[in-house]
């Protein structure tokens, strides 16, 4: 072998030996350092004092530059309404941010948290939202009044109204054209009667409103209940026309039942509008107006309304628009000096919203539209897009992929009082029924078959005893129930319970009874959650009883 070959091998051996020697030294150094592979990730302290070299003279100071970074903004920023946080989670988030900044921060008190939420909501939404339900006897002018309000507030333009007027004139229904803004299907327009609870939206300078136009015919009371269960304020429409007021208010008319159902479903504020004051049989007569007020006041007071605080009477003309948006002129009605309908609504006291309570949304509608969509009013709490929720009583976990408001605009946050549409991910439309409740997984709504309740028997020909069956209407839930036991009879004057259970109850009596449904339903005790704790019992097309749930008998899971 040549000398070059020998030298080449020698060189290669030397290089390999050197590499091995380097590896040994590196491994020895690593073992000497003893690195911790499980150590926490290094996070620089952005709030540390500026480094000053020791060789710098004491008299020389470097200028301090205040830089406001993202972390400071996050610490100073209040909780946004789109974040659904309880008190514990708020404390956890505050503590985490404080530890990152190496500063001590106290948890946000609950009272302070609620104040921040209210301010942010007012800043975000600008205007409070109210749900109005128009109730009253058939042909009282509810849809006509609602359509005129939409026109006066600019929600329906002049061109559309002219088209409605031409179409109505061709069908010989010239005076019905205003109601067509709310009565949209052919059956309602042909008969002139509202069948389903109509829905519309309008806005004033101070507030946003959703109109719930309830049907007045006795055959469609279930649809009326669906509307009144979502309302904040009731507008009881009374026809002042001669003969129509008497027909609606006397026994068999829907004025009484509608007012009673509104109070049962916690519509505590009632605006009584005496409509059709422009009719030739009335002609803005103060005598006729006072006659209607005098007859209505005792009945409404007996239904639970306080005339001085809960009721407001005013004369209007839904067809001409007098006293709807602008006050009625003195030459037309010299004896009335009160506010107009929209003026009174704008200046009403704000409604107490349970924004920080657990989320509860009873489902009123459901359909398919690029996924599963449910409709309902947020009875309490708030939610945001992308949040994971629970549907009861079938315990299905879902995710909110989109939220839409009253005018079909997509929003990121929904708060208590809003009528919204939710597009859900993780459930099919067939697996949902009206009466189901969308709620928070941390505080799901109670589901039960049996519950105890306090019943007030309103109207029934025969006596009611154990085994009696009727249809229960609670929020948006409609379910058949039976009275399994009568527990105590309540004294009318003292409210004391009887020691022995009664054998039967009759009209005018109050009783504590145990009811049992044919399937699990979502309910709560009235004292805990009034929106889901009140109900009515109907049988043979009549409201038999109203009641509130005193105890939910939850099955052992």
GIMOVEN-V466642 format. One record per run of one state. SS is the DSSP state (helix for helix, strand for strand, loop for the rest). FROM is the first residue (numbers start at 1). TO is the last residue. If there is no record, write none. Layout:
# GIMOVEN-V466642
ss=SS from=FROM to=TO
ss=SS from=FROM to=TO
This chain:
# GIMOVEN-V466642
ss=loop from=1 to=2
ss=helix from=3 to=33
ss=loop from=34 to=69
ss=helix from=70 to=76
ss=loop from=77 to=86
ss=helix from=87 to=101
ss=loop from=102 to=109
ss=helix from=110 to=125
ss=loop from=126 to=127
ss=strand from=128 to=135
ss=loop from=136 to=141
ss=helix from=142 to=152
ss=loop from=153 to=157
ss=helix from=158 to=170
ss=loop from=171 to=173
ss=helix from=174 to=181
ss=loop from=182 to=185
ss=helix from=186 to=191
ss=loop from=192 to=197
ss=strand from=198 to=203
ss=loop from=204 to=206
ss=strand from=207 to=213
ss=loop from=214 to=217
ss=helix from=218 to=228
ss=loop from=229 to=232
ss=strand from=233 to=239
ss=loop from=240 to=243
ss=helix from=244 to=249
ss=loop from=250 to=253
ss=helix from=254 to=264
ss=loop from=265 to=268
ss=strand from=269 to=275
ss=loop from=276 to=285
ss=helix from=286 to=302
ss=loop from=303 to=310
ss=strand from=311 to=315
ss=loop from=316 to=316
ss=strand from=317 to=317
ss=loop from=318 to=321
ss=strand from=322 to=322
ss=loop from=323 to=340
ss=helix from=341 to=346
ss=loop from=347 to=359
ss=strand from=360 to=368
ss=loop from=369 to=371
ss=strand from=372 to=380
ss=loop from=381 to=381
ss=strand from=382 to=384
ss=loop from=385 to=387
ss=strand from=388 to=392
ss=loop from=393 to=395
ss=strand from=396 to=404
ss=loop from=405 to=409
ss=strand from=410 to=411
ss=loop from=412 to=412
ss=strand from=413 to=415
ss=loop from=416 to=418
ss=strand from=419 to=425
ss=loop from=426 to=428
ss=helix from=429 to=431
ss=loop from=432 to=436
ss=strand from=437 to=440
ss=loop from=441 to=442
ss=strand from=443 to=443
ss=loop from=444 to=446
ss=strand from=447 to=457
ss=loop from=458 to=463
ss=strand from=464 to=464
ss=loop from=465 to=468
ss=strand from=469 to=474
ss=loop from=475 to=476
ss=strand from=477 to=490
ss=loop from=491 to=496
ss=strand from=497 to=497
ss=loop from=498 to=504
ss=strand from=505 to=505
ss=loop from=506 to=509
ss=strand from=510 to=522
ss=loop from=523 to=529
ss=helix from=530 to=532
ss=loop from=533 to=533
ss=strand from=534 to=539
ss=loop from=540 to=541
ss=strand from=542 to=553
ss=loop from=554 to=557
